[in-house]
Amino acid sequence: MSTRTDTIDDNPAAVPEGEDAVDRPDQVAAPAPETGAATKLAPAHFRVIALLMVSAFTVILNETTMTIALPSIMTDLTITETTGQWLTTAFMLTMAVVIPATGYLINRLGTRSAYILAMSIFTAGTLLGALAPTFGILVTARVVQAMGTGIMMPLLMTTIMTIVPPQIRGKVMGNITLVIALAPATGPLMSGVVVDLAGWRAVFGVVTPVAALALAAGILWVRDVAEKESQTIDPLSILLSLLAFGGIVWGLSQLGESANEASVVSPYVPLVVGVVMLGAFIWRQLSRQRTDTALLDLRTFRSGNFRLAVGIMAISMVAMFGAMILLPLVLQDAMGYSPTLAGLVVLPGGLAMGLLGPVVGRLYDKVGPRPLMVPGLIGVTASVILLATINLGTPLWLIVLAQLVLMVGLSFTFTPLFSSAMGDLELHLYSHGSAMINTVQQVAGAAGIALFVALMTIRSTAMEDGGASEAAALTGGARLSFTVGAIVVATAIFLATRIKRVEGGPSH
């Protein structure tokens, strides 16, 4: 997610002497002095960072809970896979639109107001999800949740860069990395256990009080850590991005609906509209970047490494989220496993991906990107090929192994990818590069989910028409999706061989 730290004021006004900054939320706290003595956080700063970490864990945990809960939601609300996948794709599309605007919001509102806004929106969306009587309202709840989530991570990173002394910033960032890694890994398991015990609505119900408590604590503890800035944002760019990304993903999802003859419009209509709007969005950014007012500055693509990184990121996210949405469906609806067991199946891979982050970072410093990314992407391709053989008799350990190899391979890809891409940019383009990569992550993940589900639906419908059982047809559809996914991921291996070391970085 975008940190957008380039707009932080390096010299914010200090809180008047003798007054507790925690009790004066209208005041701006000075960052800790950059001296050798600054080896720990002030108590007030520690509380704020701890609170932001808890909040970040809560909102990120929420991102992966729907994959396990989806089969139960489909049964309860009588919807198909192609309809149900919008619980995740709508969330990710909203994130894609919100993330580029977070720098503007944080600088305009200040840390305190931005935090209260983010957690208020997230809490309201979570409560709405718990009470949602229809699928349409449930999707709306997910969109509201995503709006709050999209603000929280950049806010956390911006605050850390402002108030944490450089001498301990690495330690704090290490803790943040662990939080970011563990949240999505434990989300599916938490969701599975809760669904088994109390139903899918309880997944929202468990998170709601935690979010509400974090909001209350934020009102008491969080204050501004930098001067507010008057900035402008381009509403037309936001609208064009929504129409572009939404149209493309909607068109992909409609491919599956058309197989069931349930599509209200031709899938090619939203696809064409999305592509046209994408062209308009690009034109708008090219026009506004001349005055440095673009939502996403496309001058980042002048870097060869950055272009390659964006392509590899898009391909990797298609594979990752396609697998994340299909595996729980196959495990529960075709193989008959419980939500808890489905959550346990994906837990080892999620934990491995998170815990390997620091290790991969250290290896990157020593050997550079190619020796990590090429084997990593080979592992991702091999795991997707293995998943393409799935059937009703596939042993559970083999699925666990395939998912584990997938996530380990991705962990060896993402850190070198991000570091190589950002390291090749000019300093003033850092925030735009980060926002671009994170926007591509969300859009590609949403597109991957829509594509995988559409292919699965097309194939499973054809197999059922041919007399296959529903369970056999579902696994057959999953095999087609994973086969296409393996072909797509294999192209990323070639792209990874073209990644070059950043000037001054490690040699190959």
Protein Blocks (a to p, Z undefined) as FASTA:
>chain_A
ZZklmlpcfbbcdddehiafklmmmbccddddddfklmbccfklmmmmmmmmmmmmmmmm
mmmmmmmmmmmmmmmnopafklmmmmmmmmmmmmmmmmmmmmmmmmmnommlmmmmmmmm
mmmmmmmmmmombfklmmmmmmmmmmmmmmmmmmmmmmmmmmmcfklmmmmmmmmmmmmm
mmmmmmmmmmmmmmmmnojklmmmmmmmmmmmmmmmmmmmpccfbdcddddddfklmmmm
mmmmmmmmmmmmmmmmmmnopafbdfklmmmmmmmmmmmmmmmmmmmmmnopafbacklm
mpmklmmmmmmmmmmmmmmmmmmmmmmmmmmmmnopafklmmmmmmmmmmmmmmmmmmmm
mmmmmnommlmmmmmmmmmmmmmmmmmmgcfklcfklmmmmmmmmmmmmmmmmmmmmmmm
mmmpcfklmmmmmmmmmmmmmmmmmmmmmmmmmmmmmmmmmmmmnopafklmmmmmmmmm
mmmmmmmmmmmmmmmmmpccdehiacZZ
